[in-house]
Amino acid sequence: MELICPAGTPAAFKEAVDEGADAVYCGFRDETNARNFPGLNFTREELAASIEYARAKGVRTFVALNTFMTAGCERLWYSAADDAVAIGADALILADFGLMAYVAERHPQQRLHVSVQASASNPDAIAFLVDMFSAARVVLPRTLTIPDIARLARKIKCELEVFVFGGLCVMAEGRCSLSSYATGRSPNMQGVCSPASHVRYRQGPDGLVSELGNFTINRFGPNEAAGYPTLCKGRFDIADSQGYAFEDPTSLDVMDEIDSLRAAGVCALKIEGRQRGKAYVGEVVSTLRAAVDAAPAERSRLLARLRTLSEGQKTTHGAYEKRWR
């Protein structure tokens, strides 16, 4: 199975290539990209140089144009697609059906992958995307179990890619309204979930308080590590108890299930983390490369190295096992 690795900067891109990625995914420095944060992403020139570097080492580059187009501003997304094709992207990762139609018509030879943001998770939806836009691969939402994936694989005619490690979004991808409710900035449209411009930390009487927009997201005691304030991973008063209402701060890790995923029909394993730095990318990619290539008995020892890099230093199988409280 291919190992699909993240890059938010040219330095992280080079690190992913050098540490064993089969493909690297990245995006432009604008709203076409669902990781549209200050200091991240690529100019056209940087991406062209990165693609050339990767190709020389036999590594492919996937360009994520995975937000939904704003009515009246479609040219931004069309131009990004044209530029990515001209630069030499091996695949475009798209979520918006209108942009898929544009690419299929203007660039019929360009390989098209369906982003997880499209939330395509049943045979009819995927068949539509394959038939209408010649989608070659679908990145599945993180809401399916492994038996779900196996049943799906038997009924479709394209490749399947799944997330196996990194940040875990509890929402159905492409359908989250929490961040835009709190900040007016949408992960699905502007590519920003819980933007830093709306984040504040202040010292309260009982410890550190984190806020997003006008909402208090969490309170941390004197010796408690403070996490980044996202609404879905906030701590709330619920009835007579207080806790994480949607999802605990934790990372996805299902690398111990890669044999089951292979048997289910998955062809590509994806690492989340385009907002992470070069050192994180290097450590995660090198470890997962070794784990993919290792015998099953060796994987636990290799994967133990990644626990300290996980959010909250905890990991979960998430919806792959659906072990809810």
C-alpha positions as semicolon CSV with decimal commas, in nm:
position;residue;x (nm);y (nm);z (nm)
1;M;0,000;0,000;0,000
2;E;0,114;0,355;-0,075
3;L;0,211;0,590;0,207
4;I;0,061;0,936;0,142
5;C;0,236;1,203;0,346
6;P;0,158;1,567;0,437
7;A;0,360;1,880;0,368
8;G;0,269;2,233;0,472
9;T;0,603;2,387;0,371
10;P;0,878;2,314;0,118
11;A;1,104;2,199;0,404
12;A;0,843;1,949;0,527
13;F;0,788;1,836;0,167
14;K;1,157;1,754;0,121
15;E;1,161;1,574;0,456
16;A;0,862;1,359;0,360
17;V;1,026;1,265;0,029
18;D;1,358;1,181;0,193
19;E;1,199;0,972;0,470
20;G;1,008;0,736;0,242
21;A;0,681;0,884;0,118
22;D;0,527;0,728;-0,191
23;A;0,335;1,051;-0,250
24;V;0,321;1,392;-0,081
25;Y;0,008;1,607;-0,067
26;C;0,013;1,985;-0,029
27;G;-0,173;2,300;-0,131
28;F;-0,146;2,658;-0,253
29;R;-0,134;2,957;-0,019
30;D;-0,498;3,061;-0,059
31;E;-0,861;2,962;0,005
32;T;-0,852;2,670;-0,239
33;N;-0,676;2,475;0,035
34;A;-0,840;2,332;0,349
35;R;-0,526;2,409;0,552
36;N;-0,522;2,779;0,476
37;F;-0,318;2,909;0,772
38;P;-0,055;3,185;0,794
39;G;0,298;3,058;0,734
40;L;0,184;2,741;0,558
41;N;0,155;2,619;0,201
42;F;0,319;2,686;-0,132
43;T;0,365;2,954;-0,393
44;R;0,351;2,834;-0,754
45;E;0,730;2,854;-0,776
46;E;0,782;2,659;-0,454
47;L;0,544;2,388;-0,564
48;A;0,708;2,355;-0,905
49;A;1,050;2,311;-0,742
50;S;0,908;2,058;-0,493
51;I;0,741;1,852;-0,766
52;E;1,070;1,843;-0,957
53;Y;1,255;1,727;-0,643
54;A;0,998;1,456;-0,571
55;R;0,985;1,329;-0,928
56;A;1,362;1,288;-0,937
57;K;1,325;1,047;-0,645
58;G;1,025;0,860;-0,784
59;V;0,773;1,027;-0,549
60;R;0,440;1,165;-0,668
61;T;0,281;1,498;-0,571
62;F;-0,092;1,543;-0,503
63;V;-0,225;1,901;-0,491
64;A;-0,521;1,958;-0,259
65;L;-0,778;2,204;-0,393
66;N;-1,022;2,070;-0,141
67;T;-1,246;2,356;-0,034
68;F;-1,581;2,447;-0,188
69;M;-1,593;2,730;-0,440
70;T;-1,749;3,063;-0,342
71;A;-2,023;3,176;-0,582
72;G;-1,892;3,455;-0,802
73;C;-1,528;3,376;-0,717
74;E;-1,489;3,049;-0,907
75;R;-1,193;3,183;-1,103
76;L;-0,968;3,146;-0,797
77;W;-1,029;2,769;-0,795
78;Y;-1,020;2,732;-1,174
79;S;-0,686;2,914;-1,192
80;A;-0,544;2,701;-0,911
81;A;-0,644;2,385;-1,098
82;D;-0,495;2,515;-1,423
83;D;-0,172;2,608;-1,247
84;A;-0,142;2,275;-1,065
85;V;-0,185;2,087;-1,391
86;A;0,070;2,310;-1,569
87;I;0,322;2,268;-1,285
88;G;0,296;1,891;-1,314
89;A;0,080;1,767;-1,026
90;D;0,038;1,389;-1,040
91;A;-0,316;1,419;-0,901
92;L;-0,559;1,689;-0,790
93;I;-0,753;1,627;-0,468
94;L;-1,094;1,791;-0,514
95;A;-1,413;1,826;-0,310
96;D;-1,635;2,059;-0,512
97;F;-1,838;1,892;-0,791
98;G;-1,823;2,209;-1,001
99;L;-1,444;2,208;-0,985
100;M;-1,437;1,836;-1,067
101;A;-1,648;1,910;-1,375
102;Y;-1,412;2,191;-1,477
103;V;-1,103;1,971;-1,445
104;A;-1,267;1,677;-1,623
105;E;-1,358;1,903;-1,917
106;R;-1,046;2,121;-1,941
107;H;-0,786;1,863;-1,838
108;P;-0,928;1,520;-1,921
109;Q;-0,589;1,349;-1,882
110;Q;-0,535;1,483;-1,531
111;R;-0,570;1,226;-1,252
112;L;-0,848;1,325;-1,010
113;H;-0,881;1,215;-0,646
114;V;-1,195;1,283;-0,443
115;S;-1,110;1,463;-0,120
116;V;-1,233;1,344;0,217
117;Q;-1,410;1,683;0,225
118;A;-1,655;1,553;-0,037
119;S;-1,775;1,303;0,225
120;A;-1,833;1,029;-0,035
121;S;-1,899;0,716;0,170
122;N;-2,145;0,493;-0,015
123;P;-2,138;0,304;-0,349
124;D;-2,389;0,531;-0,525
125;A;-2,204;0,852;-0,438
126;I;-1,868;0,709;-0,543
127;A;-2,008;0,557;-0,864
128;F;-2,148;0,899;-0,956
129;L;-1,805;1,062;-0,911
130;V;-1,631;0,791;-1,112
131;D;-1,887;0,800;-1,395
132;M;-1,920;1,180;-1,416
133;F;-1,564;1,297;-1,351
134;S;-1,347;0,983;-1,401
135;A;-1,236;0,992;-1,037
136;A;-0,945;0,752;-0,996
137;R;-0,940;0,747;-0,615
138;V;-1,164;0,836;-0,322
139;V;-1,033;0,941;0,020
140;L;-1,290;0,796;0,260
141;P;-1,432;0,988;0,558
142;R;-1,313;0,880;0,901
143;T;-1,662;0,759;0,993
144;L;-1,645;0,405;0,848
145;T;-1,543;0,080;1,014
146;I;-1,309;-0,163;0,839
147;P;-1,602;-0,399;0,754
148;D;-1,780;-0,093;0,606
149;I;-1,476;-0,024;0,388
150;A;-1,457;-0,387;0,275
151;R;-1,823;-0,389;0,170
152;L;-1,774;-0,063;-0,014
153;A;-1,461;-0,179;-0,197
154;R;-1,648;-0,474;-0,349
155;K;-1,903;-0,241;-0,511
156;I;-1,695;0,040;-0,660
157;K;-1,452;0,083;-0,949
158;C;-1,183;0,312;-0,813
159;E;-0,900;0,314;-0,560
160;L;-0,957;0,372;-0,189
161;E;-0,740;0,583;0,041
162;V;-0,792;0,614;0,418
163;F;-0,645;0,817;0,703
164;V;-0,439;0,607;0,942
165;F;-0,251;0,855;1,161
166;G;-0,276;1,214;1,285
167;G;-0,537;1,465;1,396
168;L;-0,887;1,325;1,423
169;C;-1,186;1,535;1,318
170;V;-1,499;1,401;1,483
171;M;-1,726;1,573;1,230
172;A;-1,832;1,435;0,893
173;E;-1,572;1,600;0,674
174;G;-1,702;1,875;0,452
175;R;-2,009;1,926;0,671
176;C;-1,875;2,099;0,981
177;S;-2,041;2,427;1,085
178;L;-1,899;2,464;1,434
179;S;-1,593;2,672;1,348
180;S;-1,784;2,903;1,115
181;Y;-2,054;2,946;1,382
182;A;-1,793;3,058;1,633
183;T;-1,565;3,264;1,409
184;G;-1,736;3,336;1,078
185;R;-1,452;3,154;0,901
186;S;-1,535;2,817;0,752
187;P;-1,309;2,511;0,717
188;N;-1,516;2,408;0,416
189;M;-1,507;2,742;0,234
190;Q;-1,205;2,945;0,350
191;G;-1,007;2,641;0,465
192;V;-0,966;2,755;0,826
193;C;-1,087;2,558;1,127
194;S;-1,051;2,754;1,451
195;P;-0,827;3,024;1,294
196;A;-0,545;3,159;1,510
197;S;-0,678;3,515;1,463
198;H;-0,978;3,419;1,679
199;V;-0,786;3,226;1,948
200;R;-0,710;3,378;2,289
201;Y;-0,557;3,248;2,611
202;R;-0,601;3,429;2,942
203;Q;-0,515;3,356;3,300
204;G;-0,824;3,293;3,512
205;P;-0,858;3,249;3,889
206;D;-0,845;2,870;3,856
207;G;-0,592;2,836;3,575
208;L;-0,544;2,906;3,206
209;V;-0,856;2,970;2,995
210;S;-0,867;2,914;2,618
211;E;-1,121;3,095;2,400
212;L;-1,234;3,078;2,038
213;G;-1,425;3,381;1,917
214;N;-1,664;3,468;2,197
215;F;-1,670;3,116;2,339
216;T;-1,475;2,971;2,630
217;I;-1,349;2,635;2,507
218;N;-1,152;2,501;2,800
219;R;-0,997;2,567;3,142
220;F;-0,668;2,408;3,239
221;G;-0,532;2,350;3,587
222;P;-0,182;2,461;3,697
223;N;-0,009;2,139;3,589
224;E;-0,236;2,051;3,296
225;A;-0,114;2,079;2,936
226;A;-0,318;2,337;2,743
227;G;-0,450;2,229;2,405
228;Y;-0,546;2,438;2,104
229;P;-0,908;2,560;2,130
230;T;-1,129;2,387;1,873
231;L;-1,500;2,361;1,949
232;C;-1,526;1,988;1,882
233;K;-1,250;1,923;2,136
234;G;-1,371;2,164;2,403
235;R;-1,467;2,078;2,759
236;F;-1,828;2,154;2,850
237;D;-2,075;2,132;3,139
238;I;-2,326;1,862;3,048
239;A;-2,605;1,794;3,297
240;D;-2,423;1,716;3,622
241;S;-2,082;1,644;3,473
242;Q;-1,803;1,822;3,291
243;G;-1,605;1,671;3,008
244;Y;-1,527;1,651;2,638
245;A;-1,871;1,646;2,477
246;F;-1,770;1,556;2,122
247;E;-1,419;1,413;2,124
248;D;-1,123;1,398;2,359
249;P;-0,798;1,564;2,247
250;T;-0,641;1,258;2,090
251;S;-0,492;1,143;1,760
252;L;-0,596;0,871;1,519
253;D;-0,364;0,570;1,494
254;V;-0,480;0,255;1,316
255;M;-0,143;0,142;1,185
256;D;-0,182;-0,186;1,373
257;E;-0,476;-0,255;1,139
258;I;-0,291;-0,217;0,810
259;D;-0,321;-0,587;0,723
260;S;-0,697;-0,566;0,775
261;L;-0,713;-0,248;0,568
262;R;-0,518;-0,415;0,288
263;A;-0,754;-0,712;0,296
264;A;-1,050;-0,471;0,289
265;G;-0,928;-0,325;-0,042
266;V;-0,746;-0,009;0,069
267;C;-0,457;0,086;-0,160
268;A;-0,323;0,398;0,014
269;L;-0,260;0,500;0,376
270;K;-0,278;0,872;0,450
271;I;-0,108;1,070;0,727
272;E;-0,279;1,388;0,852
273;G;-0,057;1,682;0,946
274;R;0,000;1,954;0,689
275;Q;-0,001;2,210;0,971
276;R;0,286;2,030;1,146
277;G;0,655;2,115;1,123
278;K;0,943;1,950;0,942
279;A;1,061;1,753;1,247
280;Y;0,716;1,601;1,308
281;V;0,677;1,506;0,942
282;G;1,021;1,347;0,932
283;E;0,966;1,138;1,245
284;V;0,614;1,023;1,155
285;V;0,692;0,942;0,791
286;S;1,010;0,750;0,868
287;T;0,837;0,551;1,143
288;L;0,531;0,466;0,938
289;R;0,746;0,378;0,637
290;A;0,930;0,128;0,854
291;A;0,600;-0,001;0,998
292;V;0,442;-0,054;0,655
293;D;0,747;-0,249;0,540
294;A;0,792;-0,447;0,864
295;A;0,653;-0,784;0,963
296;P;0,339;-0,757;1,181
297;A;0,526;-0,868;1,494
298;E;0,765;-0,573;1,460
299;R;0,507;-0,299;1,419
300;S;0,416;-0,243;1,785
301;R;0,774;-0,159;1,876
302;L;0,805;0,086;1,587
303;L;0,470;0,256;1,644
304;A;0,534;0,309;2,016
305;R;0,774;0,589;1,917
306;L;0,483;0,798;1,789
307;R;0,281;0,818;2,110
308;T;0,466;1,131;2,227
309;L;0,384;1,305;1,897
310;S;0,010;1,243;1,928
311;E;-0,237;1,503;2,048
312;G;-0,265;1,473;2,425
313;Q;-0,010;1,190;2,392
314;K;-0,306;0,959;2,337
315;T;-0,430;0,770;2,032
316;T;-0,756;0,611;1,927
317;H;-0,897;0,387;1,655
318;G;-1,184;0,633;1,625
319;A;-1,471;0,523;1,407
320;Y;-1,273;0,230;1,270
321;E;-1,391;0,043;1,577
322;K;-1,672;0,273;1,700
323;R;-1,593;0,222;2,067
324;W;-1,791;0,519;2,193
325;R;-1,839;0,597;2,559
